[in-house]
Amino acid sequence: MKSMFIAMLGEKGKELEGIEEVEEMFVGIRRGFEKAIKEAEEEGMKKGIKEGKEKGHLEARKEDILELLRLRFG
């Protein structure tokens, strides 16, 4: 990721490489991205689980209704 930022900055990026404050900034940016990705993955998993449960309940209701119709109408 650091090399991507340096490449985006061009010559100025090459000058900044190795400066301690800039290196710390890159570490902070990387950690921020990692945290955002982790949070997004966790949120996605929660949403997927919720949608899966809802779909499961709908399928169960559908099966119950079909069974009632079979019993009623043969």
PDB file with SEQRES, HELIX, SHEET and CRYST1 records, atoms N, CA, C and O in Angstrom:
SEQRES   1 A   74  MET LYS SER MET PHE ILE ALA MET LEU GLY GLU LYS GLY          
SEQRES   2 A   74  LYS GLU LEU GLU GLY ILE GLU GLU VAL GLU GLU MET PHE          
SEQRES   3 A   74  VAL GLY ILE ARG ARG GLY PHE GLU LYS ALA ILE LYS GLU          
SEQRES   4 A   74  ALA GLU GLU GLU GLY MET LYS LYS GLY ILE LYS GLU GLY          
SEQRES   5 A   74  LYS GLU LYS GLY HIS LEU GLU ALA ARG LYS GLU ASP ILE          
SEQRES   6 A   74  LEU GLU LEU LEU ARG LEU ARG PHE GLY                          
HELIX    1 AA1 LYS A    2  LEU A    9  1                                   8    
HELIX    2 AA2 GLU A   11  LEU A   16  1                                   6    
HELIX    3 AA3 GLU A   20  PHE A   73  1                                  54    
CRYST1    1.000    1.000    1.000  90.00  90.00  90.00 P 1           1          
ATOM      1  N   MET A   1       0.832  -1.185   0.000  1.00  0.00           N  
ATOM      2  CA  MET A   1       0.000   0.000   0.000  1.00  0.00           C  
ATOM      3  C   MET A   1       0.878   1.250   0.000  1.00  0.00           C  
ATOM      4  O   MET A   1       0.583   2.232  -0.681  1.00  0.00           O  
ATOM      5  N   LYS A   2       1.946   1.197   0.765  1.00  0.00           N  
ATOM      6  CA  LYS A   2       2.845   2.348   0.828  1.00  0.00           C  
ATOM      7  C   LYS A   2       3.406   2.650  -0.549  1.00  0.00           C  
ATOM      8  O   LYS A   2       3.468   3.808  -0.962  1.00  0.00           O  
ATOM      9  N   SER A   3       3.814   1.612  -1.257  1.00  0.00           N  
ATOM     10  CA  SER A   3       4.388   1.827  -2.589  1.00  0.00           C  
ATOM     11  C   SER A   3       3.359   2.425  -3.537  1.00  0.00           C  
ATOM     12  O   SER A   3       3.714   3.184  -4.439  1.00  0.00           O  
ATOM     13  N   MET A   4       2.080   2.088  -3.339  1.00  0.00           N  
ATOM     14  CA  MET A   4       1.022   2.661  -4.168  1.00  0.00           C  
ATOM     15  C   MET A   4       0.928   4.174  -3.936  1.00  0.00           C  
ATOM     16  O   MET A   4       0.813   4.947  -4.887  1.00  0.00           O  
ATOM     17  N   PHE A   5       0.976   4.585  -2.674  1.00  0.00           N  
ATOM     18  CA  PHE A   5       0.907   6.013  -2.372  1.00  0.00           C  
ATOM     19  C   PHE A   5       2.130   6.747  -2.913  1.00  0.00           C  
ATOM     20  O   PHE A   5       2.019   7.843  -3.462  1.00  0.00           O  
ATOM     21  N   ILE A   6       3.281   6.135  -2.753  1.00  0.00           N  
ATOM     22  CA  ILE A   6       4.508   6.761  -3.254  1.00  0.00           C  
ATOM     23  C   ILE A   6       4.434   6.914  -4.764  1.00  0.00           C  
ATOM     24  O   ILE A   6       4.813   7.951  -5.308  1.00  0.00           O  
ATOM     25  N   ALA A   7       3.946   5.880  -5.442  1.00  0.00           N  
ATOM     26  CA  ALA A   7       3.808   5.952  -6.897  1.00  0.00           C  
ATOM     27  C   ALA A   7       2.828   7.048  -7.297  1.00  0.00           C  
ATOM     28  O   ALA A   7       3.042   7.743  -8.291  1.00  0.00           O  
ATOM     29  N   MET A   8       1.758   7.203  -6.528  1.00  0.00           N  
ATOM     30  CA  MET A   8       0.769   8.239  -6.837  1.00  0.00           C  
ATOM     31  C   MET A   8       1.371   9.636  -6.686  1.00  0.00           C  
ATOM     32  O   MET A   8       1.003  10.560  -7.411  1.00  0.00           O  
ATOM     33  N   LEU A   9       2.290   9.781  -5.747  1.00  0.00           N  
ATOM     34  CA  LEU A   9       2.915  11.080  -5.503  1.00  0.00           C  
ATOM     35  C   LEU A   9       4.074  11.367  -6.456  1.00  0.00           C  
ATOM     36  O   LEU A   9       4.547  12.499  -6.549  1.00  0.00           O  
ATOM     37  N   GLY A  10       4.522  10.338  -7.155  1.00  0.00           N  
ATOM     38  CA  GLY A  10       5.597  10.527  -8.131  1.00  0.00           C  
ATOM     39  C   GLY A  10       6.920  10.862  -7.467  1.00  0.00           C  
ATOM     40  O   GLY A  10       7.296  10.250  -6.468  1.00  0.00           O  
ATOM     41  N   GLU A  11       7.625  11.839  -8.027  1.00  0.00           N  
ATOM     42  CA  GLU A  11       8.944  12.229  -7.517  1.00  0.00           C  
ATOM     43  C   GLU A  11       8.868  12.690  -6.067  1.00  0.00           C  
ATOM     44  O   GLU A  11       9.751  12.382  -5.266  1.00  0.00           O  
ATOM     45  N   LYS A  12       7.823  13.421  -5.734  1.00  0.00           N  
ATOM     46  CA  LYS A  12       7.669  13.910  -4.359  1.00  0.00           C  
ATOM     47  C   LYS A  12       7.549  12.730  -3.395  1.00  0.00           C  
ATOM     48  O   LYS A  12       8.065  12.772  -2.279  1.00  0.00           O  
ATOM     49  N   GLY A  13       6.865  11.680  -3.841  1.00  0.00           N  
ATOM     50  CA  GLY A  13       6.728  10.488  -3.012  1.00  0.00           C  
ATOM     51  C   GLY A  13       8.063   9.833  -2.727  1.00  0.00           C  
ATOM     52  O   GLY A  13       8.298   9.360  -1.615  1.00  0.00           O  
ATOM     53  N   LYS A  14       8.938   9.801  -3.717  1.00  0.00           N  
ATOM     54  CA  LYS A  14      10.270   9.213  -3.527  1.00  0.00           C  
ATOM     55  C   LYS A  14      11.069  10.016  -2.506  1.00  0.00           C  
ATOM     56  O   LYS A  14      11.842   9.452  -1.731  1.00  0.00           O  
ATOM     57  N   GLU A  15      10.882  11.327  -2.510  1.00  0.00           N  
ATOM     58  CA  GLU A  15      11.581  12.185  -1.548  1.00  0.00           C  
ATOM     59  C   GLU A  15      11.078  11.936  -0.126  1.00  0.00           C  
ATOM     60  O   GLU A  15      11.847  12.014   0.832  1.00  0.00           O  
ATOM     61  N   LEU A  16       9.786  11.636   0.006  1.00  0.00           N  
ATOM     62  CA  LEU A  16       9.189  11.451   1.326  1.00  0.00           C  
ATOM     63  C   LEU A  16       9.498  10.089   1.929  1.00  0.00           C  
ATOM     64  O   LEU A  16       9.461   9.922   3.148  1.00  0.00           O  
ATOM     65  N   GLU A  17       9.802   9.119   1.080  1.00  0.00           N  
ATOM     66  CA  GLU A  17      10.056   7.766   1.557  1.00  0.00           C  
ATOM     67  C   GLU A  17      11.248   7.762   2.509  1.00  0.00           C  
ATOM     68  O   GLU A  17      12.291   8.349   2.219  1.00  0.00           O  
ATOM     69  N   GLY A  18      11.081   7.095   3.647  1.00  0.00           N  
ATOM     70  CA  GLY A  18      12.158   7.003   4.623  1.00  0.00           C  
ATOM     71  C   GLY A  18      12.079   8.045   5.719  1.00  0.00           C  
ATOM     72  O   GLY A  18      12.728   7.883   6.753  1.00  0.00           O  
ATOM     73  N   ILE A  19      11.308   9.112   5.536  1.00  0.00           N  
ATOM     74  CA  ILE A  19      11.142  10.119   6.588  1.00  0.00           C  
ATOM     75  C   ILE A  19      10.232   9.513   7.656  1.00  0.00           C  
ATOM     76  O   ILE A  19       9.139   9.036   7.352  1.00  0.00           O  
ATOM     77  N   GLU A  20      10.690   9.535   8.903  1.00  0.00           N  
ATOM     78  CA  GLU A  20      10.004   8.834   9.982  1.00  0.00           C  
ATOM     79  C   GLU A  20       8.532   9.237  10.119  1.00  0.00           C  
ATOM     80  O   GLU A  20       7.668   8.370  10.252  1.00  0.00           O  
ATOM     81  N   GLU A  21       8.243  10.526  10.089  1.00  0.00           N  
ATOM     82  CA  GLU A  21       6.863  10.978  10.243  1.00  0.00           C  
ATOM     83  C   GLU A  21       5.979  10.453   9.116  1.00  0.00           C  
ATOM     84  O   GLU A  21       4.823  10.089   9.333  1.00  0.00           O  
ATOM     85  N   VAL A  22       6.538  10.420   7.921  1.00  0.00           N  
ATOM     86  CA  VAL A  22       5.780   9.930   6.765  1.00  0.00           C  
ATOM     87  C   VAL A  22       5.561   8.426   6.891  1.00  0.00           C  
ATOM     88  O   VAL A  22       4.482   7.922   6.581  1.00  0.00           O  
ATOM     89  N   GLU A  23       6.593   7.710   7.349  1.00  0.00           N  
ATOM     90  CA  GLU A  23       6.464   6.265   7.550  1.00  0.00           C  
ATOM     91  C   GLU A  23       5.363   5.976   8.574  1.00  0.00           C  
ATOM     92  O   GLU A  23       4.570   5.053   8.394  1.00  0.00           O  
ATOM     93  N   GLU A  24       5.320   6.773   9.651  1.00  0.00           N  
ATOM     94  CA  GLU A  24       4.275   6.610  10.663  1.00  0.00           C  
ATOM     95  C   GLU A  24       2.899   6.886  10.064  1.00  0.00           C  
ATOM     96  O   GLU A  24       1.921   6.217  10.397  1.00  0.00           O  
ATOM     97  N   MET A  25       2.834   7.867   9.187  1.00  0.00           N  
ATOM     98  CA  MET A  25       1.575   8.186   8.525  1.00  0.00           C  
ATOM     99  C   MET A  25       1.103   6.992   7.688  1.00  0.00           C  
ATOM    100  O   MET A  25      -0.078   6.644   7.703  1.00  0.00           O  
ATOM    101  N   PHE A  26       2.037   6.368   6.958  1.00  0.00           N  
ATOM    102  CA  PHE A  26       1.678   5.201   6.151  1.00  0.00           C  
ATOM    103  C   PHE A  26       1.163   4.062   7.027  1.00  0.00           C  
ATOM    104  O   PHE A  26       0.204   3.378   6.666  1.00  0.00           O  
ATOM    105  N   VAL A  27       1.799   3.864   8.170  1.00  0.00           N  
ATOM    106  CA  VAL A  27       1.357   2.823   9.100  1.00  0.00           C  
ATOM    107  C   VAL A  27      -0.057   3.135   9.582  1.00  0.00           C  
ATOM    108  O   VAL A  27      -0.904   2.242   9.638  1.00  0.00           O  
ATOM    109  N   GLY A  28      -0.317   4.388   9.927  1.00  0.00           N  
ATOM    110  CA  GLY A  28      -1.652   4.791  10.368  1.00  0.00           C  
ATOM    111  C   GLY A  28      -2.699   4.589   9.290  1.00  0.00           C  
ATOM    112  O   GLY A  28      -3.806   4.126   9.565  1.00  0.00           O  
ATOM    113  N   ILE A  29      -2.349   4.935   8.071  1.00  0.00           N  
ATOM    114  CA  ILE A  29      -3.283   4.751   6.952  1.00  0.00           C  
ATOM    115  C   ILE A  29      -3.581   3.270   6.768  1.00  0.00           C  
ATOM    116  O   ILE A  29      -4.736   2.880   6.595  1.00  0.00           O  
ATOM    117  N   ARG A  30      -2.530   2.440   6.805  1.00  0.00           N  
ATOM    118  CA  ARG A  30      -2.715   0.997   6.628  1.00  0.00           C  
ATOM    119  C   ARG A  30      -3.616   0.431   7.724  1.00  0.00           C  
ATOM    120  O   ARG A  30      -4.520  -0.356   7.445  1.00  0.00           O  
ATOM    121  N   ARG A  31      -3.368   0.832   8.961  1.00  0.00           N  
ATOM    122  CA  ARG A  31      -4.195   0.346  10.075  1.00  0.00           C  
ATOM    123  C   ARG A  31      -5.643   0.800   9.920  1.00  0.00           C  
ATOM    124  O   ARG A  31      -6.573   0.051  10.220  1.00  0.00           O  
ATOM    125  N   GLY A  32      -5.824   2.026   9.452  1.00  0.00           N  
ATOM    126  CA  GLY A  32      -7.181   2.523   9.220  1.00  0.00           C  
ATOM    127  C   GLY A  32      -7.907   1.702   8.170  1.00  0.00           C  
ATOM    128  O   GLY A  32      -9.077   1.357   8.337  1.00  0.00           O  
ATOM    129  N   PHE A  33      -7.202   1.388   7.078  1.00  0.00           N  
ATOM    130  CA  PHE A  33      -7.804   0.554   6.038  1.00  0.00           C  
ATOM    131  C   PHE A  33      -8.119  -0.839   6.569  1.00  0.00           C  
ATOM    132  O   PHE A  33      -9.194  -1.378   6.307  1.00  0.00           O  
ATOM    133  N   GLU A  34      -7.184  -1.421   7.313  1.00  0.00           N  
ATOM    134  CA  GLU A  34      -7.395  -2.759   7.862  1.00  0.00           C  
ATOM    135  C   GLU A  34      -8.606  -2.782   8.790  1.00  0.00           C  
ATOM    136  O   GLU A  34      -9.405  -3.718   8.750  1.00  0.00           O  
ATOM    137  N   LYS A  35      -8.742  -1.751   9.626  1.00  0.00           N  
ATOM    138  CA  LYS A  35      -9.876  -1.677  10.551  1.00  0.00           C  
ATOM    139  C   LYS A  35     -11.183  -1.530   9.780  1.00  0.00           C  
ATOM    140  O   LYS A  35     -12.174  -2.184  10.103  1.00  0.00           O  
ATOM    141  N   ALA A  36     -11.186  -0.674   8.764  1.00  0.00           N  
ATOM    142  CA  ALA A  36     -12.399  -0.469   7.969  1.00  0.00           C  
ATOM    143  C   ALA A  36     -12.797  -1.751   7.245  1.00  0.00           C  
ATOM    144  O   ALA A  36     -13.981  -2.082   7.171  1.00  0.00           O  
ATOM    145  N   ILE A  37     -11.820  -2.466   6.714  1.00  0.00           N  
ATOM    146  CA  ILE A  37     -12.110  -3.724   6.018  1.00  0.00           C  
ATOM    147  C   ILE A  37     -12.671  -4.751   6.995  1.00  0.00           C  
ATOM    148  O   ILE A  37     -13.642  -5.440   6.682  1.00  0.00           O  
ATOM    149  N   LYS A  38     -12.067  -4.857   8.175  1.00  0.00           N  
ATOM    150  CA  LYS A  38     -12.537  -5.815   9.181  1.00  0.00           C  
ATOM    151  C   LYS A  38     -13.973  -5.499   9.598  1.00  0.00           C  
ATOM    152  O   LYS A  38     -14.807  -6.398   9.695  1.00  0.00           O  
ATOM    153  N   GLU A  39     -14.258  -4.217   9.845  1.00  0.00           N  
ATOM    154  CA  GLU A  39     -15.610  -3.819  10.233  1.00  0.00           C  
ATOM    155  C   GLU A  39     -16.611  -4.119   9.123  1.00  0.00           C  
ATOM    156  O   GLU A  39     -17.724  -4.569   9.393  1.00  0.00           O  
ATOM    157  N   ALA A  40     -16.219  -3.871   7.886  1.00  0.00           N  
ATOM    158  CA  ALA A  40     -17.113  -4.144   6.759  1.00  0.00           C  
ATOM    159  C   ALA A  40     -17.380  -5.639   6.632  1.00  0.00           C  
ATOM    160  O   ALA A  40     -18.507  -6.051   6.359  1.00  0.00           O  
ATOM    161  N   GLU A  41     -16.340  -6.455   6.831  1.00  0.00           N  
ATOM    162  CA  GLU A  41     -16.518  -7.904   6.763  1.00  0.00           C  
ATOM    163  C   GLU A  41     -17.442  -8.388   7.870  1.00  0.00           C  
ATOM    164  O   GLU A  41     -18.320  -9.216   7.628  1.00  0.00           O  
ATOM    165  N   GLU A  42     -17.252  -7.875   9.089  1.00  0.00           N  
ATOM    166  CA  GLU A  42     -18.102  -8.274  10.209  1.00  0.00           C  
ATOM    167  C   GLU A  42     -19.548  -7.865   9.957  1.00  0.00           C  
ATOM    168  O   GLU A  42     -20.469  -8.641  10.214  1.00  0.00           O  
ATOM    169  N   GLU A  43     -19.747  -6.659   9.458  1.00  0.00           N  
ATOM    170  CA  GLU A  43     -21.099  -6.180   9.166  1.00  0.00           C  
ATOM    171  C   GLU A  43     -21.733  -7.032   8.070  1.00  0.00           C  
ATOM    172  O   GLU A  43     -22.919  -7.355   8.133  1.00  0.00           O  
ATOM    173  N   GLY A  44     -20.943  -7.390   7.075  1.00  0.00           N  
ATOM    174  CA  GLY A  44     -21.442  -8.238   5.991  1.00  0.00           C  
ATOM    175  C   GLY A  44     -21.843  -9.614   6.496  1.00  0.00           C  
ATOM    176  O   GLY A  44     -22.851 -10.171   6.063  1.00  0.00           O  
ATOM    177  N   MET A  45     -21.047 -10.164   7.420  1.00  0.00           N  
ATOM    178  CA  MET A  45     -21.381 -11.474   7.977  1.00  0.00           C  
ATOM    179  C   MET A  45     -22.669 -11.390   8.787  1.00  0.00           C  
ATOM    180  O   MET A  45     -23.522 -12.273   8.689  1.00  0.00           O  
ATOM    181  N   LYS A  46     -22.816 -10.338   9.585  1.00  0.00           N  
ATOM    182  CA  LYS A  46     -24.037 -10.170  10.374  1.00  0.00           C  
ATOM    183  C   LYS A  46     -25.249 -10.071   9.461  1.00  0.00           C  
ATOM    184  O   LYS A  46     -26.286 -10.682   9.721  1.00  0.00           O  
ATOM    185  N   LYS A  47     -25.113  -9.295   8.390  1.00  0.00           N  
ATOM    186  CA  LYS A  47     -26.214  -9.128   7.445  1.00  0.00           C  
ATOM    187  C   LYS A  47     -26.531 -10.457   6.768  1.00  0.00           C  
ATOM    188  O   LYS A  47     -27.700 -10.801   6.591  1.00  0.00           O  
ATOM    189  N   GLY A  48     -25.500 -11.201   6.390  1.00  0.00           N  
ATOM    190  CA  GLY A  48     -25.698 -12.492   5.741  1.00  0.00           C  
ATOM    191  C   GLY A  48     -26.402 -13.483   6.650  1.00  0.00           C  
ATOM    192  O   GLY A  48     -27.284 -14.219   6.208  1.00  0.00           O  
ATOM    193  N   ILE A  49     -26.014 -13.504   7.921  1.00  0.00           N  
ATOM    194  CA  ILE A  49     -26.652 -14.402   8.884  1.00  0.00           C  
ATOM    195  C   ILE A  49     -28.119 -14.024   9.054  1.00  0.00           C  
ATOM    196  O   ILE A  49     -28.990 -14.894   9.066  1.00  0.00           O  
ATOM    197  N   LYS A  50     -28.392 -12.726   9.187  1.00  0.00           N  
ATOM    198  CA  LYS A  50     -29.769 -12.264   9.357  1.00  0.00           C  
ATOM    199  C   LYS A  50     -30.614 -12.635   8.143  1.00  0.00           C  
ATOM    200  O   LYS A  50     -31.729 -13.135   8.289  1.00  0.00           O  
ATOM    201  N   GLU A  51     -30.079 -12.388   6.936  1.00  0.00           N  
ATOM    202  CA  GLU A  51     -30.820 -12.719   5.721  1.00  0.00           C  
ATOM    203  C   GLU A  51     -31.030 -14.222   5.606  1.00  0.00           C  
ATOM    204  O   GLU A  51     -32.083 -14.672   5.154  1.00  0.00           O  
ATOM    205  N   GLY A  52     -30.034 -14.997   6.012  1.00  0.00           N  
ATOM    206  CA  GLY A  52     -30.160 -16.455   5.977  1.00  0.00           C  
ATOM    207  C   GLY A  52     -31.254 -16.947   6.909  1.00  0.00           C  
ATOM    208  O   GLY A  52     -32.031 -17.833   6.553  1.00  0.00           O  
ATOM    209  N   LYS A  53     -31.314 -16.368   8.110  1.00  0.00           N  
ATOM    210  CA  LYS A  53     -32.363 -16.748   9.059  1.00  0.00           C  
ATOM    211  C   LYS A  53     -33.737 -16.398   8.508  1.00  0.00           C  
ATOM    212  O   LYS A  53     -34.668 -17.200   8.585  1.00  0.00           O  
ATOM    213  N   GLU A  54     -33.860 -15.188   7.948  1.00  0.00           N  
ATOM    214  CA  GLU A  54     -35.143 -14.767   7.390  1.00  0.00           C  
ATOM    215  C   GLU A  54     -35.565 -15.683   6.250  1.00  0.00           C  
ATOM    216  O   GLU A  54     -36.730 -16.070   6.165  1.00  0.00           O  
ATOM    217  N   LYS A  55     -34.644 -16.027   5.391  1.00  0.00           N  
ATOM    218  CA  LYS A  55     -34.949 -16.916   4.269  1.00  0.00           C  
ATOM    219  C   LYS A  55     -35.347 -18.288   4.792  1.00  0.00           C  
ATOM    220  O   LYS A  55     -36.275 -18.910   4.272  1.00  0.00           O  
ATOM    221  N   GLY A  56     -34.649 -18.762   5.817  1.00  0.00           N  
ATOM    222  CA  GLY A  56     -34.979 -20.054   6.417  1.00  0.00           C  
ATOM    223  C   GLY A  56     -36.379 -20.058   7.000  1.00  0.00           C  
ATOM    224  O   GLY A  56     -37.114 -21.034   6.847  1.00  0.00           O  
ATOM    225  N   HIS A  57     -36.755 -18.970   7.671  1.00  0.00           N  
ATOM    226  CA  HIS A  57     -38.103 -18.874   8.239  1.00  0.00           C  
ATOM    227  C   HIS A  57     -39.152 -18.858   7.133  1.00  0.00           C  
ATOM    228  O   HIS A  57     -40.200 -19.493   7.260  1.00  0.00           O  
ATOM    229  N   LEU A  58     -38.877 -18.141   6.059  1.00  0.00           N  
ATOM    230  CA  LEU A  58     -39.824 -18.096   4.944  1.00  0.00           C  
ATOM    231  C   LEU A  58     -39.979 -19.464   4.305  1.00  0.00           C  
ATOM    232  O   LEU A  58     -41.090 -19.870   3.965  1.00  0.00           O  
ATOM    233  N   GLU A  59     -38.878 -20.174   4.139  1.00  0.00           N  
ATOM    234  CA  GLU A  59     -38.938 -21.523   3.566  1.00  0.00           C  
ATOM    235  C   GLU A  59     -39.730 -22.452   4.483  1.00  0.00           C  
ATOM    236  O   GLU A  59     -40.517 -23.273   4.011  1.00  0.00           O  
ATOM    237  N   ALA A  60     -39.521 -22.323   5.793  1.00  0.00           N  
ATOM    238  CA  ALA A  60     -40.248 -23.161   6.744  1.00  0.00           C  
ATOM    239  C   ALA A  60     -41.741 -22.866   6.678  1.00  0.00           C  
ATOM    240  O   ALA A  60     -42.555 -23.790   6.696  1.00  0.00           O  
ATOM    241  N   ARG A  61     -42.106 -21.600   6.602  1.00  0.00           N  
ATOM    242  CA  ARG A  61     -43.524 -21.236   6.487  1.00  0.00           C  
ATOM    243  C   ARG A  61     -44.116 -21.778   5.196  1.00  0.00           C  
ATOM    244  O   ARG A  61     -45.239 -22.282   5.188  1.00  0.00           O  
ATOM    245  N   LYS A  62     -43.375 -21.678   4.119  1.00  0.00           N  
ATOM    246  CA  LYS A  62     -43.833 -22.180   2.826  1.00  0.00           C  
ATOM    247  C   LYS A  62     -44.116 -23.678   2.918  1.00  0.00           C  
ATOM    248  O   LYS A  62     -45.141 -24.154   2.430  1.00  0.00           O  
ATOM    249  N   GLU A  63     -43.203 -24.414   3.544  1.00  0.00           N  
ATOM    250  CA  GLU A  63     -43.394 -25.857   3.705  1.00  0.00           C  
ATOM    251  C   GLU A  63     -44.613 -26.150   4.582  1.00  0.00           C  
ATOM    252  O   GLU A  63     -45.373 -27.075   4.298  1.00  0.00           O  
ATOM    253  N   ASP A  64     -44.800 -25.372   5.637  1.00  0.00           N  
ATOM    254  CA  ASP A  64     -45.971 -25.557   6.506  1.00  0.00           C  
ATOM    255  C   ASP A  64     -47.260 -25.325   5.734  1.00  0.00           C  
ATOM    256  O   ASP A  64     -48.207 -26.101   5.859  1.00  0.00           O  
ATOM    257  N   ILE A  65     -47.302 -24.276   4.947  1.00  0.00           N  
ATOM    258  CA  ILE A  65     -48.499 -23.958   4.160  1.00  0.00           C  
ATOM    259  C   ILE A  65     -48.774 -25.063   3.146  1.00  0.00           C  
ATOM    260  O   ILE A  65     -49.920 -25.479   2.977  1.00  0.00           O  
ATOM    261  N   LEU A  66     -47.735 -25.538   2.476  1.00  0.00           N  
ATOM    262  CA  LEU A  66     -47.918 -26.625   1.510  1.00  0.00           C  
ATOM    263  C   LEU A  66     -48.436 -27.886   2.195  1.00  0.00           C  
ATOM    264  O   LEU A  66     -49.296 -28.577   1.649  1.00  0.00           O  
ATOM    265  N   GLU A  67     -47.925 -28.188   3.374  1.00  0.00           N  
ATOM    266  CA  GLU A  67     -48.387 -29.358   4.120  1.00  0.00           C  
ATOM    267  C   GLU A  67     -49.853 -29.203   4.518  1.00  0.00           C  
ATOM    268  O   GLU A  67     -50.624 -30.157   4.420  1.00  0.00           O  
ATOM    269  N   LEU A  68     -50.241 -28.018   4.962  1.00  0.00           N  
ATOM    270  CA  LEU A  68     -51.647 -27.778   5.304  1.00  0.00           C  
ATOM    271  C   LEU A  68     -52.548 -27.938   4.082  1.00  0.00           C  
ATOM    272  O   LEU A  68     -53.636 -28.504   4.184  1.00  0.00           O  
ATOM    273  N   LEU A  69     -52.105 -27.447   2.938  1.00  0.00           N  
ATOM    274  CA  LEU A  69     -52.886 -27.595   1.704  1.00  0.00           C  
ATOM    275  C   LEU A  69     -53.002 -29.062   1.308  1.00  0.00           C  
ATOM    276  O   LEU A  69     -54.064 -29.500   0.865  1.00  0.00           O  
ATOM    277  N   ARG A  70     -51.927 -29.822   1.462  1.00  0.00           N  
ATOM    278  CA  ARG A  70     -51.970 -31.263   1.144  1.00  0.00           C  
ATOM    279  C   ARG A  70     -52.959 -31.980   2.053  1.00  0.00           C  
ATOM    280  O   ARG A  70     -53.732 -32.824   1.600  1.00  0.00           O  
ATOM    281  N   LEU A  71     -52.932 -31.638   3.342  1.00  0.00           N  
ATOM    282  CA  LEU A  71     -53.849 -32.265   4.292  1.00  0.00           C  
ATOM    283  C   LEU A  71     -55.302 -31.890   3.994  1.00  0.00           C  
ATOM    284  O   LEU A  71     -56.199 -32.728   4.087  1.00  0.00           O  
ATOM    285  N   ARG A  72     -55.516 -30.658   3.646  1.00  0.00           N  
ATOM    286  CA  ARG A  72     -56.879 -30.158   3.408  1.00  0.00           C  
ATOM    287  C   ARG A  72     -57.465 -30.679   2.103  1.00  0.00           C  
ATOM    288  O   ARG A  72     -58.618 -31.108   2.052  1.00  0.00           O  
ATOM    289  N   PHE A  73     -56.647 -30.636   1.039  1.00  0.00           N  
ATOM    290  CA  PHE A  73     -57.175 -30.960  -0.281  1.00  0.00           C  
ATOM    291  C   PHE A  73     -56.643 -32.279  -0.841  1.00  0.00           C  
ATOM    292  O   PHE A  73     -56.957 -32.650  -1.972  1.00  0.00           O  
ATOM    293  N   GLY A  74     -55.863 -32.960  -0.073  1.00  0.00           N  
ATOM    294  CA  GLY A  74     -55.389 -34.283  -0.490  1.00  0.00           C  
ATOM    295  C   GLY A  74     -54.296 -34.278  -1.417  1.00  0.00           C  
ATOM    296  O   GLY A  74     -53.827 -35.340  -1.826  1.00  0.00           O  
TER     297      GLY A  74                                                      
END                                                                             
